[in-house]
Amino acid sequence: MNGITLQQAMNALNYHIDHEKFEPTIADILRPKKQLSVYDVQKIEREQEALSLKEYHENNVVGPPPDHVLEKLNKLFNKTRVPAFNDYSDGGEDDE
């Protein structure tokens, strides 16, 4: 059958069912499976990652981060904060 095995035809049919809205033509089943581009692979990986994150958030209770992570975050935030203005009433010059 055009150099395609029954298993390859079944795989092509299942792929078509999973990814297309309309019924397949004979060409959709008999044509060799195209190679995925880098873009296609990256798209599939992003979709799988998004689905796994969605599943994680639906099935797990997300709590506060561990103490060692909080310590690192506080150190990072302290480096980027603008220092508070000194209280000039205690040691500054008076203009009176």
PDB file of N, CA, C and O in Angstrom:
ATOM      1  N   MET A   1       0.843  -1.183   0.000  1.00  0.00           N
ATOM      2  CA  MET A   1       0.000   0.000   0.000  1.00  0.00           C
ATOM      3  C   MET A   1       0.887   1.246   0.000  1.00  0.00           C
ATOM      4  O   MET A   1       1.085   1.849   1.055  1.00  0.00           O
ATOM      5  N   ASN A   2       1.416   1.638  -1.130  1.00  0.00           N
ATOM      6  CA  ASN A   2       2.237   2.844  -1.296  1.00  0.00           C
ATOM      7  C   ASN A   2       3.458   2.873  -0.391  1.00  0.00           C
ATOM      8  O   ASN A   2       3.915   3.958  -0.028  1.00  0.00           O
ATOM      9  N   GLY A   3       3.996   1.741  -0.018  1.00  0.00           N
ATOM     10  CA  GLY A   3       5.192   1.695   0.809  1.00  0.00           C
ATOM     11  C   GLY A   3       4.963   2.080   2.250  1.00  0.00           C
ATOM     12  O   GLY A   3       5.909   2.452   2.944  1.00  0.00           O
ATOM     13  N   ILE A   4       3.734   2.000   2.721  1.00  0.00           N
ATOM     14  CA  ILE A   4       3.426   2.353   4.109  1.00  0.00           C
ATOM     15  C   ILE A   4       2.816   1.121   4.784  1.00  0.00           C
ATOM     16  O   ILE A   4       1.980   0.429   4.204  1.00  0.00           O
ATOM     17  N   THR A   5       3.242   0.869   5.992  1.00  0.00           N
ATOM     18  CA  THR A   5       2.715  -0.294   6.710  1.00  0.00           C
ATOM     19  C   THR A   5       1.381   0.061   7.367  1.00  0.00           C
ATOM     20  O   THR A   5       1.019   1.231   7.488  1.00  0.00           O
ATOM     21  N   LEU A   6       0.676  -0.963   7.779  1.00  0.00           N
ATOM     22  CA  LEU A   6      -0.596  -0.747   8.463  1.00  0.00           C
ATOM     23  C   LEU A   6      -0.378   0.054   9.751  1.00  0.00           C
ATOM     24  O   LEU A   6      -1.170   0.937  10.080  1.00  0.00           O
ATOM     25  N   GLN A   7       0.693  -0.259  10.471  1.00  0.00           N
ATOM     26  CA  GLN A   7       0.971   0.470  11.724  1.00  0.00           C
ATOM     27  C   GLN A   7       1.248   1.945  11.454  1.00  0.00           C
ATOM     28  O   GLN A   7       0.789   2.806  12.205  1.00  0.00           O
ATOM     29  N   GLN A   8       2.000   2.252  10.379  1.00  0.00           N
ATOM     30  CA  GLN A   8       2.260   3.648  10.033  1.00  0.00           C
ATOM     31  C   GLN A   8       0.963   4.372   9.659  1.00  0.00           C
ATOM     32  O   GLN A   8       0.767   5.533  10.018  1.00  0.00           O
ATOM     33  N   ALA A   9       0.081   3.677   8.934  1.00  0.00           N
ATOM     34  CA  ALA A   9      -1.206   4.268   8.568  1.00  0.00           C
ATOM     35  C   ALA A   9      -2.047   4.532   9.811  1.00  0.00           C
ATOM     36  O   ALA A   9      -2.691   5.576   9.917  1.00  0.00           O
ATOM     37  N   MET A  10      -2.044   3.592  10.748  1.00  0.00           N
ATOM     38  CA  MET A  10      -2.798   3.784  11.995  1.00  0.00           C
ATOM     39  C   MET A  10      -2.227   4.937  12.806  1.00  0.00           C
ATOM     40  O   MET A  10      -2.972   5.726  13.388  1.00  0.00           O
ATOM     41  N   ASN A  11      -0.891   5.032  12.842  1.00  0.00           N
ATOM     42  CA  ASN A  11      -0.268   6.151  13.557  1.00  0.00           C
ATOM     43  C   ASN A  11      -0.649   7.478  12.915  1.00  0.00           C
ATOM     44  O   ASN A  11      -0.939   8.450  13.613  1.00  0.00           O
ATOM     45  N   ALA A  12      -0.648   7.520  11.576  1.00  0.00           N
ATOM     46  CA  ALA A  12      -1.030   8.745  10.872  1.00  0.00           C
ATOM     47  C   ALA A  12      -2.493   9.087  11.141  1.00  0.00           C
ATOM     48  O   ALA A  12      -2.830  10.258  11.313  1.00  0.00           O
ATOM     49  N   LEU A  13      -3.353   8.093  11.179  1.00  0.00           N
ATOM     50  CA  LEU A  13      -4.766   8.319  11.477  1.00  0.00           C
ATOM     51  C   LEU A  13      -4.940   8.855  12.891  1.00  0.00           C
ATOM     52  O   LEU A  13      -5.667   9.825  13.103  1.00  0.00           O
ATOM     53  N   ASN A  14      -4.283   8.235  13.849  1.00  0.00           N
ATOM     54  CA  ASN A  14      -4.380   8.697  15.241  1.00  0.00           C
ATOM     55  C   ASN A  14      -3.829  10.108  15.389  1.00  0.00           C
ATOM     56  O   ASN A  14      -4.406  10.918  16.114  1.00  0.00           O
ATOM     57  N   TYR A  15      -2.738  10.412  14.725  1.00  0.00           N
ATOM     58  CA  TYR A  15      -2.170  11.761  14.771  1.00  0.00           C
ATOM     59  C   TYR A  15      -3.172  12.761  14.204  1.00  0.00           C
ATOM     60  O   TYR A  15      -3.384  13.830  14.776  1.00  0.00           O
ATOM     61  N   HIS A  16      -3.790  12.407  13.070  1.00  0.00           N
ATOM     62  CA  HIS A  16      -4.766  13.293  12.438  1.00  0.00           C
ATOM     63  C   HIS A  16      -5.960  13.523  13.359  1.00  0.00           C
ATOM     64  O   HIS A  16      -6.438  14.650  13.485  1.00  0.00           O
ATOM     65  N   ILE A  17      -6.432  12.485  13.990  1.00  0.00           N
ATOM     66  CA  ILE A  17      -7.564  12.608  14.911  1.00  0.00           C
ATOM     67  C   ILE A  17      -7.222  13.542  16.070  1.00  0.00           C
ATOM     68  O   ILE A  17      -8.059  14.338  16.496  1.00  0.00           O
ATOM     69  N   ASP A  18      -6.011  13.448  16.572  1.00  0.00           N
ATOM     70  CA  ASP A  18      -5.598  14.272  17.711  1.00  0.00           C
ATOM     71  C   ASP A  18      -5.366  15.730  17.350  1.00  0.00           C
ATOM     72  O   ASP A  18      -5.505  16.598  18.211  1.00  0.00           O
ATOM     73  N   HIS A  19      -5.010  16.030  16.086  1.00  0.00           N
ATOM     74  CA  HIS A  19      -4.555  17.374  15.750  1.00  0.00           C
ATOM     75  C   HIS A  19      -5.409  18.121  14.734  1.00  0.00           C
ATOM     76  O   HIS A  19      -5.170  19.308  14.511  1.00  0.00           O
ATOM     77  N   GLU A  20      -6.375  17.495  14.122  1.00  0.00           N
ATOM     78  CA  GLU A  20      -7.155  18.142  13.067  1.00  0.00           C
ATOM     79  C   GLU A  20      -8.634  18.149  13.421  1.00  0.00           C
ATOM     80  O   GLU A  20      -9.111  17.290  14.162  1.00  0.00           O
ATOM     81  N   LYS A  21      -9.358  19.137  12.876  1.00  0.00           N
ATOM     82  CA  LYS A  21     -10.794  19.255  13.131  1.00  0.00           C
ATOM     83  C   LYS A  21     -11.626  18.412  12.165  1.00  0.00           C
ATOM     84  O   LYS A  21     -12.691  17.918  12.536  1.00  0.00           O
ATOM     85  N   PHE A  22     -11.153  18.247  10.940  1.00  0.00           N
ATOM     86  CA  PHE A  22     -11.947  17.608   9.900  1.00  0.00           C
ATOM     87  C   PHE A  22     -11.463  16.184   9.626  1.00  0.00           C
ATOM     88  O   PHE A  22     -10.356  15.803  10.007  1.00  0.00           O
ATOM     89  N   GLU A  23     -12.315  15.413   8.960  1.00  0.00           N
ATOM     90  CA  GLU A  23     -11.964  14.025   8.662  1.00  0.00           C
ATOM     91  C   GLU A  23     -10.766  13.985   7.706  1.00  0.00           C
ATOM     92  O   GLU A  23     -10.574  14.897   6.902  1.00  0.00           O
ATOM     93  N   PRO A  24      -9.977  12.935   7.802  1.00  0.00           N
ATOM     94  CA  PRO A  24      -8.779  12.859   6.961  1.00  0.00           C
ATOM     95  C   PRO A  24      -9.106  12.415   5.541  1.00  0.00           C
ATOM     96  O   PRO A  24     -10.089  11.718   5.288  1.00  0.00           O
ATOM     97  N   THR A  25      -8.254  12.839   4.635  1.00  0.00           N
ATOM     98  CA  THR A  25      -8.310  12.307   3.271  1.00  0.00           C
ATOM     99  C   THR A  25      -7.382  11.106   3.213  1.00  0.00           C
ATOM    100  O   THR A  25      -6.625  10.844   4.148  1.00  0.00           O
ATOM    101  N   ILE A  26      -7.449  10.381   2.107  1.00  0.00           N
ATOM    102  CA  ILE A  26      -6.549   9.230   1.951  1.00  0.00           C
ATOM    103  C   ILE A  26      -5.102   9.708   1.954  1.00  0.00           C
ATOM    104  O   ILE A  26      -4.222   9.031   2.485  1.00  0.00           O
ATOM    105  N   ALA A  27      -4.853  10.885   1.357  1.00  0.00           N
ATOM    106  CA  ALA A  27      -3.488  11.431   1.328  1.00  0.00           C
ATOM    107  C   ALA A  27      -2.981  11.734   2.733  1.00  0.00           C
ATOM    108  O   ALA A  27      -1.793  11.573   3.009  1.00  0.00           O
ATOM    109  N   ASP A  28      -3.872  12.171   3.622  1.00  0.00           N
ATOM    110  CA  ASP A  28      -3.454  12.441   5.002  1.00  0.00           C
ATOM    111  C   ASP A  28      -2.959  11.181   5.692  1.00  0.00           C
ATOM    112  O   ASP A  28      -2.070  11.245   6.542  1.00  0.00           O
ATOM    113  N   ILE A  29      -3.524  10.041   5.335  1.00  0.00           N
ATOM    114  CA  ILE A  29      -3.142   8.782   5.969  1.00  0.00           C
ATOM    115  C   ILE A  29      -1.936   8.155   5.282  1.00  0.00           C
ATOM    116  O   ILE A  29      -1.079   7.574   5.947  1.00  0.00           O
ATOM    117  N   LEU A  30      -1.861   8.268   3.955  1.00  0.00           N
ATOM    118  CA  LEU A  30      -0.805   7.578   3.215  1.00  0.00           C
ATOM    119  C   LEU A  30       0.491   8.371   3.066  1.00  0.00           C
ATOM    120  O   LEU A  30       1.533   7.797   2.751  1.00  0.00           O
ATOM    121  N   ARG A  31       0.439   9.673   3.289  1.00  0.00           N
ATOM    122  CA  ARG A  31       1.675  10.445   3.114  1.00  0.00           C
ATOM    123  C   ARG A  31       2.610  10.160   4.284  1.00  0.00           C
ATOM    124  O   ARG A  31       2.160   9.936   5.407  1.00  0.00           O
ATOM    125  N   PRO A  32       3.916  10.170   4.014  1.00  0.00           N
ATOM    126  CA  PRO A  32       4.855   9.935   5.114  1.00  0.00           C
ATOM    127  C   PRO A  32       4.784  11.065   6.124  1.00  0.00           C
ATOM    128  O   PRO A  32       4.534  12.217   5.771  1.00  0.00           O
ATOM    129  N   LYS A  33       5.003  10.729   7.364  1.00  0.00           N
ATOM    130  CA  LYS A  33       4.950  11.720   8.429  1.00  0.00           C
ATOM    131  C   LYS A  33       6.085  12.712   8.247  1.00  0.00           C
ATOM    132  O   LYS A  33       7.244  12.325   8.099  1.00  0.00           O
ATOM    133  N   LYS A  34       5.740  14.002   8.258  1.00  0.00           N
ATOM    134  CA  LYS A  34       6.765  15.021   8.054  1.00  0.00           C
ATOM    135  C   LYS A  34       7.634  15.145   9.296  1.00  0.00           C
ATOM    136  O   LYS A  34       7.206  14.866  10.416  1.00  0.00           O
ATOM    137  N   GLN A  35       8.850  15.567   9.064  1.00  0.00           N
ATOM    138  CA  GLN A  35       9.764  15.786  10.186  1.00  0.00           C
ATOM    139  C   GLN A  35       9.384  17.094  10.868  1.00  0.00           C
ATOM    140  O   GLN A  35       9.037  18.071  10.205  1.00  0.00           O
ATOM    141  N   LEU A  36       9.450  17.105  12.176  1.00  0.00           N
ATOM    142  CA  LEU A  36       9.118  18.313  12.912  1.00  0.00           C
ATOM    143  C   LEU A  36      10.279  19.297  12.835  1.00  0.00           C
ATOM    144  O   LEU A  36      11.447  18.915  12.908  1.00  0.00           O
ATOM    145  N   SER A  37       9.930  20.572  12.685  1.00  0.00           N
ATOM    146  CA  SER A  37      10.954  21.613  12.692  1.00  0.00           C
ATOM    147  C   SER A  37      11.312  21.936  14.137  1.00  0.00           C
ATOM    148  O   SER A  37      10.647  21.491  15.072  1.00  0.00           O
ATOM    149  N   VAL A  38      12.357  22.705  14.297  1.00  0.00           N
ATOM    150  CA  VAL A  38      12.766  23.131  15.647  1.00  0.00           C
ATOM    151  C   VAL A  38      11.635  23.919  16.285  1.00  0.00           C
ATOM    152  O   VAL A  38      11.364  23.773  17.476  1.00  0.00           O
ATOM    153  N   TYR A  39      10.978  24.752  15.494  1.00  0.00           N
ATOM    154  CA  TYR A  39       9.851  25.529  16.000  1.00  0.00           C
ATOM    155  C   TYR A  39       8.744  24.615  16.517  1.00  0.00           C
ATOM    156  O   TYR A  39       8.190  24.850  17.591  1.00  0.00           O
ATOM    157  N   ASP A  40       8.424  23.572  15.751  1.00  0.00           N
ATOM    158  CA  ASP A  40       7.374  22.634  16.168  1.00  0.00           C
ATOM    159  C   ASP A  40       7.736  21.938  17.477  1.00  0.00           C
ATOM    160  O   ASP A  40       6.892  21.775  18.358  1.00  0.00           O
ATOM    161  N   VAL A  41       8.994  21.533  17.595  1.00  0.00           N
ATOM    162  CA  VAL A  41       9.445  20.849  18.808  1.00  0.00           C
ATOM    163  C   VAL A  41       9.365  21.792  19.999  1.00  0.00           C
ATOM    164  O   VAL A  41       8.898  21.400  21.069  1.00  0.00           O
ATOM    165  N   GLN A  42       9.819  23.045  19.825  1.00  0.00           N
ATOM    166  CA  GLN A  42       9.760  24.013  20.915  1.00  0.00           C
ATOM    167  C   GLN A  42       8.318  24.314  21.311  1.00  0.00           C
ATOM    168  O   GLN A  42       8.011  24.465  22.494  1.00  0.00           O
ATOM    169  N   LYS A  43       7.440  24.398  20.322  1.00  0.00           N
ATOM    170  CA  LYS A  43       6.029  24.648  20.602  1.00  0.00           C
ATOM    171  C   LYS A  43       5.435  23.507  21.417  1.00  0.00           C
ATOM    172  O   LYS A  43       4.711  23.743  22.384  1.00  0.00           O
ATOM    173  N   ILE A  44       5.735  22.281  21.034  1.00  0.00           N
ATOM    174  CA  ILE A  44       5.243  21.113  21.768  1.00  0.00           C
ATOM    175  C   ILE A  44       5.787  21.103  23.192  1.00  0.00           C
ATOM    176  O   ILE A  44       5.054  20.809  24.136  1.00  0.00           O
ATOM    177  N   GLU A  45       7.074  21.425  23.350  1.00  0.00           N
ATOM    178  CA  GLU A  45       7.673  21.448  24.688  1.00  0.00           C
ATOM    179  C   GLU A  45       7.031  22.520  25.557  1.00  0.00           C
ATOM    180  O   GLU A  45       6.768  22.274  26.734  1.00  0.00           O
ATOM    181  N   ARG A  46       6.770  23.715  25.001  1.00  0.00           N
ATOM    182  CA  ARG A  46       6.117  24.781  25.770  1.00  0.00           C
ATOM    183  C   ARG A  46       4.709  24.366  26.180  1.00  0.00           C
ATOM    184  O   ARG A  46       4.291  24.623  27.309  1.00  0.00           O
ATOM    185  N   GLU A  47       3.975  23.724  25.269  1.00  0.00           N
ATOM    186  CA  GLU A  47       2.623  23.281  25.589  1.00  0.00           C
ATOM    187  C   GLU A  47       2.642  22.224  26.693  1.00  0.00           C
ATOM    188  O   GLU A  47       1.800  22.252  27.592  1.00  0.00           O
ATOM    189  N   GLN A  48       3.595  21.295  26.630  1.00  0.00           N
ATOM    190  CA  GLN A  48       3.693  20.263  27.657  1.00  0.00           C
ATOM    191  C   GLN A  48       4.071  20.877  29.003  1.00  0.00           C
ATOM    192  O   GLN A  48       3.539  20.475  30.038  1.00  0.00           O
ATOM    193  N   GLU A  49       4.983  21.846  28.995  1.00  0.00           N
ATOM    194  CA  GLU A  49       5.376  22.502  30.244  1.00  0.00           C
ATOM    195  C   GLU A  49       4.203  23.271  30.838  1.00  0.00           C
ATOM    196  O   GLU A  49       3.980  23.221  32.047  1.00  0.00           O
ATOM    197  N   ALA A  50       3.451  23.980  30.000  1.00  0.00           N
ATOM    198  CA  ALA A  50       2.289  24.727  30.487  1.00  0.00           C
ATOM    199  C   ALA A  50       1.245  23.782  31.073  1.00  0.00           C
ATOM    200  O   ALA A  50       0.649  24.069  32.111  1.00  0.00           O
ATOM    201  N   LEU A  51       1.029  22.657  30.403  1.00  0.00           N
ATOM    202  CA  LEU A  51       0.061  21.689  30.917  1.00  0.00           C
ATOM    203  C   LEU A  51       0.517  21.067  32.233  1.00  0.00           C
ATOM    204  O   LEU A  51      -0.294  20.840  33.131  1.00  0.00           O
ATOM    205  N   SER A  52       1.810  20.794  32.344  1.00  0.00           N
ATOM    206  CA  SER A  52       2.296  20.202  33.592  1.00  0.00           C
ATOM    207  C   SER A  52       2.216  21.210  34.735  1.00  0.00           C
ATOM    208  O   SER A  52       1.905  20.834  35.866  1.00  0.00           O
ATOM    209  N   LEU A  53       2.494  22.498  34.456  1.00  0.00           N
ATOM    210  CA  LEU A  53       2.352  23.517  35.495  1.00  0.00           C
ATOM    211  C   LEU A  53       0.893  23.682  35.902  1.00  0.00           C
ATOM    212  O   LEU A  53       0.583  23.823  37.085  1.00  0.00           O
ATOM    213  N   LYS A  54       0.005  23.662  34.919  1.00  0.00           N
ATOM    214  CA  LYS A  54      -1.423  23.773  35.221  1.00  0.00           C
ATOM    215  C   LYS A  54      -1.874  22.593  36.083  1.00  0.00           C
ATOM    216  O   LYS A  54      -2.602  22.766  37.060  1.00  0.00           O
ATOM    217  N   GLU A  55      -1.433  21.402  35.709  1.00  0.00           N
ATOM    218  CA  GLU A  55      -1.783  20.214  36.488  1.00  0.00           C
ATOM    219  C   GLU A  55      -1.228  20.305  37.903  1.00  0.00           C
ATOM    220  O   GLU A  55      -1.911  19.942  38.860  1.00  0.00           O
ATOM    221  N   TYR A  56       0.000  20.786  38.043  1.00  0.00           N
ATOM    222  CA  TYR A  56       0.610  20.918  39.366  1.00  0.00           C
ATOM    223  C   TYR A  56      -0.204  21.873  40.235  1.00  0.00           C
ATOM    224  O   TYR A  56      -0.480  21.576  41.397  1.00  0.00           O
ATOM    225  N   HIS A  57      -0.589  23.022  39.671  1.00  0.00           N
ATOM    226  CA  HIS A  57      -1.334  24.002  40.456  1.00  0.00           C
ATOM    227  C   HIS A  57      -2.750  23.543  40.768  1.00  0.00           C
ATOM    228  O   HIS A  57      -3.330  23.957  41.772  1.00  0.00           O
ATOM    229  N   GLU A  58      -3.304  22.700  39.924  1.00  0.00           N
ATOM    230  CA  GLU A  58      -4.642  22.180  40.199  1.00  0.00           C
ATOM    231  C   GLU A  58      -4.624  21.072  41.251  1.00  0.00           C
ATOM    232  O   GLU A  58      -5.594  20.907  41.990  1.00  0.00           O
ATOM    233  N   ASN A  59      -3.535  20.315  41.324  1.00  0.00           N
ATOM    234  CA  ASN A  59      -3.501  19.133  42.182  1.00  0.00           C
ATOM    235  C   ASN A  59      -2.689  19.294  43.459  1.00  0.00           C
ATOM    236  O   ASN A  59      -2.786  18.452  44.352  1.00  0.00           O
ATOM    237  N   ASN A  60      -1.891  20.348  43.569  1.00  0.00           N
ATOM    238  CA  ASN A  60      -1.026  20.501  44.732  1.00  0.00           C
ATOM    239  C   ASN A  60      -1.310  21.813  45.444  1.00  0.00           C
ATOM    240  O   ASN A  60      -1.713  22.804  44.835  1.00  0.00           O
ATOM    241  N   VAL A  61      -1.090  21.788  46.730  1.00  0.00           N
ATOM    242  CA  VAL A  61      -1.228  22.996  47.518  1.00  0.00           C
ATOM    243  C   VAL A  61       0.118  23.712  47.473  1.00  0.00           C
ATOM    244  O   VAL A  61       1.144  23.158  47.868  1.00  0.00           O
ATOM    245  N   VAL A  62       0.096  24.936  46.991  1.00  0.00           N
ATOM    246  CA  VAL A  62       1.325  25.705  46.880  1.00  0.00           C
ATOM    247  C   VAL A  62       1.443  26.558  48.130  1.00  0.00           C
ATOM    248  O   VAL A  62       0.564  27.374  48.409  1.00  0.00           O
ATOM    249  N   GLY A  63       2.513  26.380  48.883  1.00  0.00           N
ATOM    250  CA  GLY A  63       2.715  27.105  50.121  1.00  0.00           C
ATOM    251  C   GLY A  63       3.856  28.089  50.005  1.00  0.00           C
ATOM    252  O   GLY A  63       4.377  28.328  48.916  1.00  0.00           O
ATOM    253  N   PRO A  64       4.244  28.660  51.132  1.00  0.00           N
ATOM    254  CA  PRO A  64       5.348  29.623  51.114  1.00  0.00           C
ATOM    255  C   PRO A  64       6.668  28.926  50.784  1.00  0.00           C
ATOM    256  O   PRO A  64       6.815  27.724  51.001  1.00  0.00           O
ATOM    257  N   PRO A  65       7.624  29.692  50.259  1.00  0.00           N
ATOM    258  CA  PRO A  65       8.916  29.083  49.934  1.00  0.00           C
ATOM    259  C   PRO A  65       9.678  28.688  51.195  1.00  0.00           C
ATOM    260  O   PRO A  65       9.389  29.202  52.276  1.00  0.00           O
ATOM    261  N   PRO A  66      10.637  27.794  51.072  1.00  0.00           N
ATOM    262  CA  PRO A  66      11.443  27.390  52.230  1.00  0.00           C
ATOM    263  C   PRO A  66      12.268  28.559  52.774  1.00  0.00           C
ATOM    264  O   PRO A  66      12.472  29.559  52.086  1.00  0.00           O
ATOM    265  N   ASP A  67      12.735  28.421  54.009  1.00  0.00           N
ATOM    266  CA  ASP A  67      13.472  29.504  54.678  1.00  0.00           C
ATOM    267  C   ASP A  67      14.724  29.917  53.918  1.00  0.00           C
ATOM    268  O   ASP A  67      15.017  31.109  53.826  1.00  0.00           O
ATOM    269  N   HIS A  68      15.477  28.950  53.365  1.00  0.00           N
ATOM    270  CA  HIS A  68      16.707  29.315  52.682  1.00  0.00           C
ATOM    271  C   HIS A  68      16.421  30.142  51.423  1.00  0.00           C
ATOM    272  O   HIS A  68      17.238  30.978  51.037  1.00  0.00           O
ATOM    273  N   VAL A  69      15.284  29.919  50.789  1.00  0.00           N
ATOM    274  CA  VAL A  69      14.910  30.723  49.623  1.00  0.00           C
ATOM    275  C   VAL A  69      14.501  32.122  50.067  1.00  0.00           C
ATOM    276  O   VAL A  69      14.847  33.107  49.415  1.00  0.00           O
ATOM    277  N   LEU A  70      13.764  32.213  51.178  1.00  0.00           N
ATOM    278  CA  LEU A  70      13.376  33.519  51.703  1.00  0.00           C
ATOM    279  C   LEU A  70      14.597  34.352  52.081  1.00  0.00           C
ATOM    280  O   LEU A  70      14.627  35.558  51.835  1.00  0.00           O
ATOM    281  N   GLU A  71      15.607  33.712  52.679  1.00  0.00           N
ATOM    282  CA  GLU A  71      16.827  34.432  53.046  1.00  0.00           C
ATOM    283  C   GLU A  71      17.529  34.997  51.819  1.00  0.00           C
ATOM    284  O   GLU A  71      17.974  36.145  51.832  1.00  0.00           O
ATOM    285  N   LYS A  72      17.631  34.204  50.765  1.00  0.00           N
ATOM    286  CA  LYS A  72      18.269  34.674  49.535  1.00  0.00           C
ATOM    287  C   LYS A  72      17.478  35.818  48.905  1.00  0.00           C
ATOM    288  O   LYS A  72      18.062  36.787  48.419  1.00  0.00           O
ATOM    289  N   LEU A  73      16.142  35.705  48.912  1.00  0.00           N
ATOM    290  CA  LEU A  73      15.322  36.772  48.362  1.00  0.00           C
ATOM    291  C   LEU A  73      15.476  38.064  49.164  1.00  0.00           C
ATOM    292  O   LEU A  73      15.573  39.146  48.585  1.00  0.00           O
ATOM    293  N   ASN A  74      15.498  37.955  50.489  1.00  0.00           N
ATOM    294  CA  ASN A  74      15.669  39.145  51.322  1.00  0.00           C
ATOM    295  C   ASN A  74      17.012  39.807  51.066  1.00  0.00           C
ATOM    296  O   ASN A  74      17.084  41.034  51.000  1.00  0.00           O
ATOM    297  N   LYS A  75      18.085  39.024  50.920  1.00  0.00           N
ATOM    298  CA  LYS A  75      19.392  39.588  50.608  1.00  0.00           C
ATOM    299  C   LYS A  75      19.360  40.318  49.277  1.00  0.00           C
ATOM    300  O   LYS A  75      19.915  41.409  49.148  1.00  0.00           O
ATOM    301  N   LEU A  76      18.713  39.723  48.292  1.00  0.00           N
ATOM    302  CA  LEU A  76      18.616  40.339  46.974  1.00  0.00           C
ATOM    303  C   LEU A  76      17.818  41.638  47.038  1.00  0.00           C
ATOM    304  O   LEU A  76      18.227  42.642  46.454  1.00  0.00           O
ATOM    305  N   PHE A  77      16.689  41.632  47.737  1.00  0.00           N
ATOM    306  CA  PHE A  77      15.850  42.822  47.835  1.00  0.00           C
ATOM    307  C   PHE A  77      16.556  43.930  48.622  1.00  0.00           C
ATOM    308  O   PHE A  77      16.425  45.110  48.295  1.00  0.00           O
ATOM    309  N   ASN A  78      17.299  43.544  49.651  1.00  0.00           N
ATOM    310  CA  ASN A  78      18.009  44.552  50.443  1.00  0.00           C
ATOM    311  C   ASN A  78      19.079  45.256  49.621  1.00  0.00           C
ATOM    312  O   ASN A  78      19.361  46.430  49.860  1.00  0.00           O
ATOM    313  N   LYS A  79      19.674  44.572  48.669  1.00  0.00           N
ATOM    314  CA  LYS A  79      20.677  45.191  47.809  1.00  0.00           C
ATOM    315  C   LYS A  79      20.051  46.201  46.862  1.00  0.00           C
ATOM    316  O   LYS A  79      20.692  47.186  46.495  1.00  0.00           O
ATOM    317  N   THR A  80      18.815  45.970  46.466  1.00  0.00           N
ATOM    318  CA  THR A  80      18.188  46.831  45.466  1.00  0.00           C
ATOM    319  C   THR A  80      17.327  47.936  46.066  1.00  0.00           C
ATOM    320  O   THR A  80      16.890  48.822  45.331  1.00  0.00           O
ATOM    321  N   ARG A  81      17.068  47.918  47.359  1.00  0.00           N
ATOM    322  CA  ARG A  81      16.240  48.939  47.991  1.00  0.00           C
ATOM    323  C   ARG A  81      17.006  50.253  48.109  1.00  0.00           C
ATOM    324  O   ARG A  81      18.223  50.276  48.297  1.00  0.00           O
ATOM    325  N   VAL A  82      16.258  51.335  47.994  1.00  0.00           N
ATOM    326  CA  VAL A  82      16.846  52.655  48.212  1.00  0.00           C
ATOM    327  C   VAL A  82      16.909  52.869  49.714  1.00  0.00           C
ATOM    328  O   VAL A  82      15.907  52.691  50.407  1.00  0.00           O
ATOM    329  N   PRO A  83      18.093  53.256  50.233  1.00  0.00           N
ATOM    330  CA  PRO A  83      18.183  53.441  51.683  1.00  0.00           C
ATOM    331  C   PRO A  83      17.242  54.548  52.155  1.00  0.00           C
ATOM    332  O   PRO A  83      17.037  55.547  51.465  1.00  0.00           O
ATOM    333  N   ALA A  84      16.690  54.353  53.318  1.00  0.00           N
ATOM    334  CA  ALA A  84      15.765  55.337  53.870  1.00  0.00           C
ATOM    335  C   ALA A  84      16.525  56.624  54.189  1.00  0.00           C
ATOM    336  O   ALA A  84      17.711  56.606  54.518  1.00  0.00           O
ATOM    337  N   PHE A  85      15.814  57.720  54.084  1.00  0.00           N
ATOM    338  CA  PHE A  85      16.434  58.997  54.428  1.00  0.00           C
ATOM    339  C   PHE A  85      16.685  59.054  55.923  1.00  0.00           C
ATOM    340  O   PHE A  85      15.885  58.578  56.729  1.00  0.00           O
ATOM    341  N   ASN A  86      17.799  59.639  56.268  1.00  0.00           N
ATOM    342  CA  ASN A  86      18.121  59.770  57.690  1.00  0.00           C
ATOM    343  C   ASN A  86      17.144  60.728  58.344  1.00  0.00           C
ATOM    344  O   ASN A  86      16.624  61.645  57.708  1.00  0.00           O
ATOM    345  N   ASP A  87      16.910  60.503  59.596  1.00  0.00           N
ATOM    346  CA  ASP A  87      16.037  61.384  60.353  1.00  0.00           C
ATOM    347  C   ASP A  87      16.881  62.590  60.760  1.00  0.00           C
ATOM    348  O   ASP A  87      17.727  62.485  61.648  1.00  0.00           O
ATOM    349  N   TYR A  88      16.656  63.725  60.120  1.00  0.00           N
ATOM    350  CA  TYR A  88      17.493  64.911  60.368  1.00  0.00           C
ATOM    351  C   TYR A  88      17.168  65.571  61.682  1.00  0.00           C
ATOM    352  O   TYR A  88      17.908  66.446  62.129  1.00  0.00           O
ATOM    353  N   SER A  89      16.090  65.180  62.307  1.00  0.00           N
ATOM    354  CA  SER A  89      15.747  65.820  63.564  1.00  0.00           C
ATOM    355  C   SER A  89      16.672  65.411  64.692  1.00  0.00           C
ATOM    356  O   SER A  89      16.818  66.137  65.676  1.00  0.00           O
ATOM    357  N   ASP A  90      17.313  64.221  64.552  1.00  0.00           N
ATOM    358  CA  ASP A  90      18.181  63.756  65.629  1.00  0.00           C
ATOM    359  C   ASP A  90      19.604  64.291  65.480  1.00  0.00           C
ATOM    360  O   ASP A  90      20.247  64.567  66.492  1.00  0.00           O
ATOM    361  N   GLY A  91      20.118  64.447  64.270  1.00  0.00           N
ATOM    362  CA  GLY A  91      21.511  64.836  64.161  1.00  0.00           C
ATOM    363  C   GLY A  91      21.750  65.870  63.093  1.00  0.00           C
ATOM    364  O   GLY A  91      22.890  66.285  62.885  1.00  0.00           O
ATOM    365  N   GLY A  92      20.717  66.295  62.415  1.00  0.00           N
ATOM    366  CA  GLY A  92      20.890  67.244  61.329  1.00  0.00           C
ATOM    367  C   GLY A  92      20.925  68.675  61.826  1.00  0.00           C
ATOM    368  O   GLY A  92      20.674  68.950  63.000  1.00  0.00           O
ATOM    369  N   GLU A  93      21.238  69.573  60.924  1.00  0.00           N
ATOM    370  CA  GLU A  93      21.304  70.984  61.269  1.00  0.00           C
ATOM    371  C   GLU A  93      19.896  71.577  61.243  1.00  0.00           C
ATOM    372  O   GLU A  93      19.064  71.230  60.405  1.00  0.00           O
ATOM    373  N   ASP A  94      19.669  72.461  62.167  1.00  0.00           N
ATOM    374  CA  ASP A  94      18.371  73.158  62.230  1.00  0.00           C
ATOM    375  C   ASP A  94      18.487  74.463  61.477  1.00  0.00           C
ATOM    376  O   ASP A  94      19.515  75.132  61.584  1.00  0.00           O
ATOM    377  N   ASP A  95      17.494  74.849  60.730  1.00  0.00           N
ATOM    378  CA  ASP A  95      17.501  76.108  59.988  1.00  0.00           C
ATOM    379  C   ASP A  95      16.807  77.213  60.756  1.00  0.00           C
ATOM    380  O   ASP A  95      16.491  78.238  60.152  1.00  0.00           O
ATOM    381  N   GLU A  96      16.553  77.077  62.027  1.00  0.00           N
ATOM    382  CA  GLU A  96      15.828  78.088  62.782  1.00  0.00           C
ATOM    383  C   GLU A  96      16.685  79.243  63.122  1.00  0.00           C
ATOM    384  O   GLU A  96      16.223  80.188  63.761  1.00  0.00           O
TER     385      GLU A  96
END
